[in-house]
Amino acid sequence: MSRNQGTSGKGKPSGRGQQNDGGKNYSRSNNSKTKSFARGNAPIKKAVTTQKSSNPDEIRLNKYVANSGLCSRREADVHIATGLVTVNGKVITEMGYKVKIGDEVRYDGSRINPEKKAYVLLNKPKGFATTTSEGKGRTVMDLVANATSSRIKPIGRLGRNSKGLLLFTNDEEIAKKFTNSKHGVPRLFHIELDKNLKLEDLKKIQEGFKIEGKLFSVEEISYIDGASKKEIGLKIKNTGNTLVRTIFDYLKYEIVNLDCVAIGHLTKKDIPRGSWKHLTEQELNTLKML
C-alpha cells in the first residue's frame, strides 16, 4: 500500500488513528468495513482468493488451435464448439479445456501444432544414432539441440556409422512427403563398397529384383565418374537406409562408407560435417513443390 492510501479525502488520518465521535462520520461512509467498525464489531477481513498456479506445460485449447496459425482464438472457440477439434482421439467441446504440449490435437482430422514451424538440415558425422530416445549414447538430437526451441525430430534415419544430410522438422505435412515411397522426396547417396560392383549386379539393382517375394528397387544407380567401381551413386525415395543395406547384403557386398549427399534439391554445400543450417524460404518452397 502506498503512503497516500490510508488517509481520508480531507487529508485527515483514517482508521483507528481517528477519534470515534459516536459513529457520526463513519455512518456517512458506504464502506461496509467502516460501518461494522462503527458498530463496535471486529473489522471484516477481505476474502483471500486462492488461485491454482498455472501449469506451464498446459495451454487452453482455443489458444493451442489459434497458435497453430489455423484461425483466430475466437474462431477456434467456434470450431471447438461444433466438434471439429479432437484431443488424443476424443472430441472436445468444452470451453476452457486445457491440453499439454505433447497431446495430439487434430482439426477436422489433420494434426495441428502450436509451435513455430522449423526446418533444420544437418550434415551428420559418423558415431551418432538417429533417434530421439534417451540412453542411446550420442544422438543426432545432441547436434541440433541449440538449433530451435521447437520440438523437431529427424525425418527417416541414417545408421550410426552413416553420414550425410538429415532433415529435422515439426511440420507433419513435410514429413509425409518423405514417407510416400512413390511420390516422396529423393535422396542421393554416395556409397563405397568393399569391392568393385559388377556390371551385372548394377543392372540387377537398376531393374529391381525380389528378395523373399518383396520387390527391391531404386530410382537411379550409376558408377561415380573418375572413381573405382567400388564407388557408386544411388538415389532412392525412402526415409531410411535399410533398403540400401538389404540390397547389398543380398548381393554379398559390404558397405564401407555411406554418405547422403543430397535430399531433393538440398545439398551439403556450406554445411561442414557436424553442422546444421535452417532452410531458407526458397529452399522450403521448392521442397514443398516436390
Buried (B, 14 or more C-beta within 10 A) or exposed (E): EEEEEEEEEEEEEBEEEEEEEEBEBBEEBEEEBBBBBBEEEEEEEEEEEEEEEEEEEBBBBBBBBBBBEBBEEEEBBEBBBEEBBBBEEEEBEEEEBBBEBEBEBBBEEEEBBBBEBBBBBBBBBBEBBBBBEEEEEEBBBEBBEEBBEBEBBBBBBBBBEBBBBBBBBBBEEBBEBBEEEEEBBBBBBBBBBEEBBEEEBBEBBBEEBEEEEEEBBBBEBEBBEEEEBBBBBBBBBBBBBEBBBEBBEBBEBEBEBBBBBBBBEBBBEEBEEBBBBEBEEEBBEBBEEB
